[in-house]
């Protein structure tokens, strides 16, 4: 799992580098060379979409997504042991619902292509949703397995 996580971190870093390069190429071409390179805008938008959704999955992995924790902090550790697994299970259900719902969306737009780069499918942008939700589901299952292991250990 560590190698998988390192690979995702590397992919995110490469996407960020690609976005920076594409945007800078667009700026140089437009304002320095006075030429229009329309494909850089569309491809950089696609890269930014992937970067945002991969970042959301990595945020879920790190536990750094925005949460409302007023009630858990008010009721203390008991909240986490009782309600934590329930909240994680409901979160997983929502993530799986979004994952399953994103698949037909990807299929429906896959035949269309970007306006300026006709060999890149619009489906790649929507596939970022599916990949992100799949990764979030993977990262949501791990704490649930830990919760289950703790519950089994208490019983024995």
MARPABA-277229 format. One record per residue (C-alpha): residue number from 0; x, y, z. Coordinates in pm, 1 decimal, padded with zeros to 6 digits. Example, Ala and Ser with C-alpha at 12.3 -4.5 7.8 and 13.67 -1.06 7.14 Angstrom:
2
<rec num="0" east="01230.0" north="-00450.0" up="00780.0"/>
<rec num="1" east="01367.0" north="-00106.0" up="00714.0"/>
! end
This chain:
156
<rec num="0" east="00000.0" north="00000.0" up="00000.0"/>
<rec num="1" east="00292.1" north="00232.6" up="00068.0"/>
<rec num="2" east="00421.2" north="00189.8" up="-00286.7"/>
<rec num="3" east="00072.4" north="00260.0" up="-00420.6"/>
<rec num="4" east="00049.1" north="00576.1" up="-00210.0"/>
<rec num="5" east="00393.4" north="00691.7" up="-00322.6"/>
<rec num="6" east="00288.1" north="00633.7" up="-00683.7"/>
<rec num="7" east="-00023.0" north="00847.3" up="-00636.2"/>
<rec num="8" east="00187.6" north="01121.2" up="-00475.7"/>
<rec num="9" east="00423.8" north="01107.8" up="-00773.7"/>
<rec num="10" east="00133.5" north="01126.4" up="-01019.7"/>
<rec num="11" east="-00002.5" north="01430.8" up="-00835.5"/>
<rec num="12" east="00339.4" north="01597.4" up="-00849.6"/>
<rec num="13" east="00369.5" north="01522.0" up="-01222.7"/>
<rec num="14" east="00020.1" north="01661.8" up="-01287.1"/>
<rec num="15" east="00114.2" north="01979.9" up="-01102.6"/>
<rec num="16" east="00433.5" north="02010.6" up="-01307.3"/>
<rec num="17" east="00239.0" north="01951.8" up="-01630.5"/>
<rec num="18" east="-00015.8" north="02216.6" up="-01533.5"/>
<rec num="19" east="00257.8" north="02469.2" up="-01461.3"/>
<rec num="20" east="00434.0" north="02395.0" up="-01788.6"/>
<rec num="21" east="00113.7" north="02415.3" up="-01994.9"/>
<rec num="22" east="00002.4" north="02743.3" up="-01839.2"/>
<rec num="23" east="00346.9" north="02896.0" up="-01883.8"/>
<rec num="24" east="00360.8" north="02782.6" up="-02247.8"/>
<rec num="25" east="00023.2" north="02944.6" up="-02300.8"/>
<rec num="26" east="00139.1" north="03272.2" up="-02139.8"/>
<rec num="27" east="00463.8" north="03285.0" up="-02337.8"/>
<rec num="28" east="00293.3" north="03201.7" up="-02666.4"/>
<rec num="29" east="00012.4" north="03450.8" up="-02618.4"/>
<rec num="30" east="00188.8" north="03750.1" up="-02465.1"/>
<rec num="31" east="00550.1" north="03713.5" up="-02578.0"/>
<rec num="32" east="00523.7" north="03544.5" up="-02917.1"/>
<rec num="33" east="00174.8" north="03682.9" up="-02999.5"/>
<rec num="34" east="00050.4" north="03347.9" up="-03122.5"/>
<rec num="35" east="-00251.2" north="03154.7" up="-03009.2"/>
<rec num="36" east="-00210.5" north="02794.6" up="-02896.9"/>
<rec num="37" east="-00567.5" north="02696.1" up="-02807.9"/>
<rec num="38" east="-00495.0" north="02334.4" up="-02717.3"/>
<rec num="39" east="-00292.3" north="02438.6" up="-02410.7"/>
<rec num="40" east="-00602.2" north="02580.4" up="-02242.7"/>
<rec num="41" east="-00807.7" north="02264.8" up="-02289.6"/>
<rec num="42" east="-00530.2" north="02025.8" up="-02194.3"/>
<rec num="43" east="-00436.5" north="02233.6" up="-01887.6"/>
<rec num="44" east="-00804.8" north="02233.4" up="-01783.1"/>
<rec num="45" east="-00805.8" north="01853.7" up="-01811.4"/>
<rec num="46" east="-00486.0" north="01832.7" up="-01605.6"/>
<rec num="47" east="-00630.8" north="02065.2" up="-01340.1"/>
<rec num="48" east="-00945.7" north="01851.7" up="-01316.5"/>
<rec num="49" east="-00735.6" north="01540.2" up="-01257.2"/>
<rec num="50" east="-00517.3" north="01725.5" up="-01008.9"/>
<rec num="51" east="-00820.3" north="01849.1" up="-00811.7"/>
<rec num="52" east="-00991.0" north="01511.4" up="-00792.4"/>
<rec num="53" east="-00671.1" north="01321.1" up="-00719.8"/>
<rec num="54" east="-00599.7" north="01581.2" up="-00451.8"/>
<rec num="55" east="-00942.4" north="01516.9" up="-00300.2"/>
<rec num="56" east="-00865.7" north="01145.0" up="-00280.5"/>
<rec num="57" east="-00525.2" north="01214.5" up="-00126.6"/>
<rec num="58" east="-00693.7" north="01448.4" up="00120.7"/>
<rec num="59" east="-00928.6" north="01166.8" up="00215.6"/>
<rec num="60" east="-00628.1" north="00939.9" up="00262.8"/>
<rec num="61" east="-00456.5" north="01190.5" up="00491.5"/>
<rec num="62" east="-00775.3" north="01280.4" up="00677.8"/>
<rec num="63" east="-00730.4" north="01644.9" up="00584.6"/>
<rec num="64" east="-01065.1" north="01711.8" up="00418.0"/>
<rec num="65" east="-01288.8" north="01973.3" up="00572.9"/>
<rec num="66" east="-01505.0" north="01824.6" up="00847.2"/>
<rec num="67" east="-01748.0" north="01958.0" up="01101.7"/>
<rec num="68" east="-01621.1" north="01821.8" up="01430.8"/>
<rec num="69" east="-01812.2" north="02029.6" up="01684.9"/>
<rec num="70" east="-02024.7" north="01743.0" up="01815.0"/>
<rec num="71" east="-01741.8" north="01484.4" up="01832.7"/>
<rec num="72" east="-01521.3" north="01728.1" up="02024.8"/>
<rec num="73" east="-01807.0" north="01813.3" up="02260.7"/>
<rec num="74" east="-01889.8" north="01453.8" up="02351.6"/>
<rec num="75" east="-01527.4" north="01332.1" up="02350.1"/>
<rec num="76" east="-01366.2" north="00995.9" up="02284.3"/>
<rec num="77" east="-01685.5" north="00802.2" up="02344.7"/>
<rec num="78" east="-01826.4" north="00962.5" up="02027.8"/>
<rec num="79" east="-01542.6" north="00827.3" up="01820.5"/>
<rec num="80" east="-01574.0" north="00472.9" up="01948.1"/>
<rec num="81" east="-01951.8" north="00458.1" up="01904.2"/>
<rec num="82" east="-02041.1" north="00690.6" up="01619.1"/>
<rec num="83" east="-01709.8" north="00698.2" up="01430.1"/>
<rec num="84" east="-01761.1" north="00364.0" up="01255.0"/>
<rec num="85" east="-02121.7" north="00454.7" up="01170.4"/>
<rec num="86" east="-02015.6" north="00787.1" up="01019.5"/>
<rec num="87" east="-01736.5" north="00614.1" up="00822.9"/>
<rec num="88" east="-01982.9" north="00352.3" up="00694.4"/>
<rec num="89" east="-02230.7" north="00618.6" up="00579.4"/>
<rec num="90" east="-01943.7" north="00809.8" up="00414.6"/>
<rec num="91" east="-01837.9" north="00493.8" up="00231.9"/>
<rec num="92" east="-02195.2" north="00440.4" up="00113.1"/>
<rec num="93" east="-02209.3" north="00794.1" up="-00029.1"/>
<rec num="94" east="-01870.4" north="00751.9" up="-00195.8"/>
<rec num="95" east="-01976.7" north="00421.3" up="-00353.0"/>
<rec num="96" east="-02302.3" north="00579.9" up="-00473.0"/>
<rec num="97" east="-02103.1" north="00856.7" up="-00643.6"/>
<rec num="98" east="-01853.9" north="00606.2" up="-00785.2"/>
<rec num="99" east="-02128.0" north="00389.9" up="-00937.1"/>
<rec num="100" east="-02314.6" north="00696.6" up="-01064.2"/>
<rec num="101" east="-02004.6" north="00834.7" up="-01234.4"/>
<rec num="102" east="-01950.5" north="00528.7" up="-01455.3"/>
<rec num="103" east="-02248.3" north="00590.4" up="-01690.5"/>
<rec num="104" east="-02145.8" north="00955.1" up="-01710.6"/>
<rec num="105" east="-01799.3" north="00859.9" up="-01833.5"/>
<rec num="106" east="-01947.9" north="00617.1" up="-02085.8"/>
<rec num="107" east="-02191.1" north="00878.1" up="-02217.2"/>
<rec num="108" east="-01925.0" north="01140.1" up="-02295.9"/>
<rec num="109" east="-01641.6" north="00909.6" up="-02401.7"/>
<rec num="110" east="-01723.8" north="00928.2" up="-02775.7"/>
<rec num="111" east="-01688.5" north="01310.2" up="-02774.5"/>
<rec num="112" east="-01350.0" north="01479.2" up="-02793.9"/>
<rec num="113" east="-01192.6" north="01806.3" up="-02690.1"/>
<rec num="114" east="-01260.6" north="02085.0" up="-02938.0"/>
<rec num="115" east="-00895.8" north="02161.5" up="-03012.7"/>
<rec num="116" east="-00743.2" north="01816.8" up="-02959.0"/>
<rec num="117" east="-00966.6" north="01569.8" up="-03137.1"/>
<rec num="118" east="-00774.7" north="01263.4" up="-03022.8"/>
<rec num="119" east="-00839.3" north="01327.2" up="-02649.1"/>
<rec num="120" east="-01181.1" north="01214.7" up="-02527.1"/>
<rec num="121" east="-01392.7" north="01434.6" up="-02301.4"/>
<rec num="122" east="-01438.7" north="01115.9" up="-02102.2"/>
<rec num="123" east="-01093.5" north="01166.5" up="-01949.4"/>
<rec num="124" east="-01225.6" north="01464.5" up="-01753.4"/>
<rec num="125" east="-01518.1" north="01261.8" up="-01619.6"/>
<rec num="126" east="-01297.4" north="00961.5" up="-01550.9"/>
<rec num="127" east="-01124.0" north="01177.6" up="-01289.0"/>
<rec num="128" east="-01447.4" north="01166.2" up="-01086.1"/>
<rec num="129" east="-01461.6" north="00787.7" up="-01107.0"/>
<rec num="130" east="-01093.9" north="00745.6" up="-01018.2"/>
<rec num="131" east="-01124.1" north="00986.4" up="-00727.3"/>
<rec num="132" east="-01431.4" north="00818.5" up="-00582.8"/>
<rec num="133" east="-01269.2" north="00476.6" up="-00627.6"/>
<rec num="134" east="-00960.3" north="00591.2" up="-00438.6"/>
<rec num="135" east="-01176.2" north="00753.0" up="-00170.7"/>
<rec num="136" east="-01363.3" north="00423.4" up="-00129.2"/>
<rec num="137" east="-01034.0" north="00240.1" up="-00090.7"/>
<rec num="138" east="-00917.4" north="00489.8" up="00170.1"/>
<rec num="139" east="-01254.6" north="00474.0" up="00350.0"/>
<rec num="140" east="-01244.4" north="00094.5" up="00378.9"/>
<rec num="141" east="-00912.7" north="00090.1" up="00568.3"/>
<rec num="142" east="-01040.3" north="00264.5" up="00885.1"/>
<rec num="143" east="-01355.4" north="00052.0" up="00873.1"/>
<rec num="144" east="-01142.9" north="-00262.3" up="00873.8"/>
<rec num="145" east="-00954.7" north="-00123.9" up="01175.7"/>
<rec num="146" east="-01287.3" north="-00052.7" up="01349.5"/>
<rec num="147" east="-01401.8" north="-00409.0" up="01277.6"/>
<rec num="148" east="-01072.9" north="-00553.0" up="01406.4"/>
<rec num="149" east="-01109.3" north="-00352.8" up="01731.4"/>
<rec num="150" east="-01466.8" north="-00476.4" up="01771.5"/>
<rec num="151" east="-01358.4" north="-00838.5" up="01722.3"/>
<rec num="152" east="-01067.0" north="-00792.6" up="01964.0"/>
<rec num="153" east="-01303.6" north="-00658.7" up="02233.3"/>
<rec num="154" east="-01531.4" north="-00958.1" up="02196.0"/>
<rec num="155" east="-01244.9" north="-01202.5" up="02259.8"/>
! end
